[in-house]
Amino acid sequence: MFVELLLMLPSSLTLEAKWSLFCFCVAVILWTTTSLNSAYVAIGSVLLLVVTGTADQEILFDSLASDVIWLMIGSFILGGALQVTGLAGKLTDLVVSRAKNVKSLFWLLTVVVQFLAFFIPSTSGRAAVLLPVFHSLTSEIGNKQITKAMATLIPTIILVSTSSTMIGAGSHFIALDMLKEFNGEGISFAEWLLWGVPFGVVASIVTCRIVLALFLTKDEMQRPLASKKLSLTLSRNEKYTIAVIGAMVIFWLTERFHGIEIATTTVVGAFLLTLPNVGVMKWKDGVQSVSWNLILFVGAAIALGKSLLESGAAEWIMKKLFTITEHLEGESSLLIIVVITLLTLTSHLYITSHTTRAVILVPPLLYFASSLDLNEVTILFLGIVGMNYCLTFPVSSKALLMFQESGKETFLPKDLLRLSLYAGAAHAILMIVFYYAYWQWVGLSI
């Protein structure tokens, strides 16, 4: 049967491209239609490539040795340190204690979520930090509608603010590795901040306004809260964590001057945080804070994407997926941006996994840019921002599921769908406006 399926593919494709495409399609089908673990499916697909002789055995080993993998490992240990020391929760409590009413509380929560995106690498990790805060606040307020609104706001801002920073999601690392494989280019930490932070902040502000308007009445927004006076008293471990994180951020931002890559800096920071008798956690605990399932998935996804690129299968996918390409050559940048925006914004409807969307769409996006002689970095970044939007269904994100199933009466799927109708349109408009009003003037033009 496998041979028959391969023979059905166009003869213009090489045998290696056919096998790469076949393995890729099998992986996509299993990811979207079964409950099999995503990493298990990805590794199985790569092993099939190796067994059939389509790819060298080293493709999987090399991908796991990628700087992207080490950056993720270090970032997870950093996030673990923030949780173990209680620093993230303490800073959150300090900020939200300043709220005088429900409306100001929602705005302060938006600020906190945006801030956490710079230090905790996964959306589910940020959700885990904020879930206890959510339980404490909603129990104190004791209003079902406010509970629903807050349960909607926190994961929504977690997802919207993901574009602010390079470590905001694992899909960013996959995309960056594929970009480097495609043309040798990359995006520095500072460049991502320059492009991502303004968009993330504005998108978070707009989304918070939408949540307030859809779920709370004026009286509920103005409901007073009991004022609390909390002082920030830091322990020795918390001070040490802040010092290490501060040094890491400085080295991230100044990479071009000292030449130490982001991944190396992050691993050094993780090493310092787990130093015996000096660090804030044991090495064993630090390793346990790493999402190894995600690490393996990203490694296998990088290998699968590399096979698609090298065999020419990704180029073929691009030609089929972007059939409008032949009509776009010579057209205005607006039409191109609209196509990219709509395609990537709606991708979560049929590809629910965040990282899987990157694996499937990034190679075609890169070939799409190349075929029209566009800036690959710009098209990739626009695509990532679009793919980061995933608010329509609870299954689109673990962060949404964590708050929906938090043990309280929170939002229903129809509430999320109603929110997405407004937030999705706002996100699309923001992407287009940001390109013309900001991105194209700071080095991100097509």
Secondary structure as UniProt FT lines:
FT   HELIX           2..8
FT   TURN            11..12
FT   HELIX           15..33
FT   HELIX           38..51
FT   TURN            52..53
FT   HELIX           58..64
FT   HELIX           67..84
FT   TURN            85..86
FT   HELIX           87..96
FT   TURN            97..98
FT   HELIX           102..116
FT   TURN            117..119
FT   HELIX           123..141
FT   HELIX           144..160
FT   HELIX           161..164
FT   HELIX           166..168
FT   HELIX           170..183
FT   HELIX           189..215
FT   HELIX           218..221
FT   HELIX           236..253
FT   HELIX           255..258
FT   HELIX           262..273
FT   TURN            276..278
FT   HELIX           283..288
FT   HELIX           292..311
FT   HELIX           313..321
FT   TURN            322..324
FT   HELIX           325..328
FT   TURN            329..330
FT   HELIX           333..345
FT   HELIX           347..349
FT   HELIX           354..371
FT   TURN            372..373
FT   HELIX           376..387
FT   HELIX           394..396
FT   HELIX           398..404
FT   HELIX           413..437
FT   HELIX           439..441
FT   TURN            442..443
//
